[in-house]
């Protein structure tokens, strides 16, 4: 069993072996979940800012880029 000490502020340092096993690095997040009386620690995988931006454009999928440009400029398709 790997152990860690809790500070007076309720913080712990994840031991190196645990960080390596989870594949986490400084600045990344971990999640805590209770399962069957145990606490499970997992790496939180977040989307990159680019992936989040692309996700916001999902509603445009299948539309032609020239139509989108015309619409953005305020021109209708008849001109």
C-alpha positions as CSV (number, residue, x, y, z in Angstrom):
1,X,0.0,0.0,0.0
2,X,1.3,3.5,-0.9
3,X,0.5,6.1,1.7
4,X,0.4,9.9,1.8
5,X,0.1,12.3,4.7
6,X,-2.7,14.9,4.9
7,X,-1.6,18.5,5.7
8,X,-3.3,20.8,8.1
9,X,-5.0,22.3,5.0
10,X,-6.4,18.9,4.0
11,X,-4.0,18.6,1.1
12,X,-1.9,15.6,0.0
13,X,1.0,15.1,-2.3
14,X,0.4,12.2,-4.7
15,X,3.4,9.9,-4.5
16,X,5.5,9.6,-7.6
17,X,4.4,6.0,-8.3
18,X,0.7,7.1,-8.1
19,X,1.3,10.1,-10.5
20,X,3.2,7.8,-12.9
21,X,0.4,5.2,-12.8
22,X,-2.3,7.7,-13.5
23,X,-0.2,9.5,-16.1
24,X,-0.7,12.9,-14.5
25,X,1.6,15.9,-14.5
26,X,1.7,19.2,-12.6
27,X,-1.3,21.4,-13.5
28,X,-3.5,18.5,-14.5
29,X,-6.6,17.5,-12.6
30,X,-7.5,14.2,-10.9
31,X,-11.0,13.1,-9.9
32,X,-12.2,11.4,-6.8
33,X,-15.1,9.0,-6.8
34,X,-16.5,6.7,-4.1
35,X,-17.2,3.1,-5.3
36,X,-18.2,0.3,-3.1
37,X,-16.7,1.9,0.0
38,X,-13.4,2.8,-1.7
39,X,-12.1,6.1,-3.0
40,X,-11.1,5.8,-6.7
41,X,-8.7,8.4,-8.1
42,X,-8.7,9.0,-11.9
43,X,-7.1,11.3,-14.3
44,X,-9.5,14.0,-15.6
45,X,-9.2,14.3,-19.3
46,X,-10.2,17.7,-20.5
47,X,-10.7,18.9,-24.0
48,X,-8.2,21.3,-25.4
49,X,-9.4,24.9,-26.2
50,X,-9.3,24.0,-29.9
51,X,-11.5,20.9,-29.3
52,X,-14.0,23.0,-27.3
53,X,-14.1,25.6,-30.2
54,X,-14.6,22.9,-32.8
55,X,-17.5,21.5,-30.7
56,X,-19.2,24.8,-30.8
57,X,-19.2,24.7,-34.6
58,X,-20.8,21.2,-34.7
59,X,-24.2,22.7,-35.8
60,X,-22.5,23.9,-39.0
61,X,-21.5,20.4,-40.1
62,X,-22.6,19.7,-43.7
63,X,-23.0,23.3,-44.7
64,X,-21.0,24.8,-47.5
65,X,-18.3,27.3,-46.5
66,X,-19.2,29.8,-49.2
67,X,-22.8,29.8,-48.0
68,X,-21.6,30.4,-44.4
69,X,-19.4,33.3,-45.5
70,X,-22.3,34.9,-47.4
71,X,-24.6,34.5,-44.4
72,X,-22.0,36.0,-42.1
73,X,-21.6,39.0,-44.4
74,X,-25.3,39.5,-44.5
75,X,-25.8,38.6,-48.2
76,X,-28.6,36.3,-49.3
77,X,-28.0,33.5,-51.8
78,X,-29.8,35.4,-54.6
79,X,-27.1,38.1,-54.9
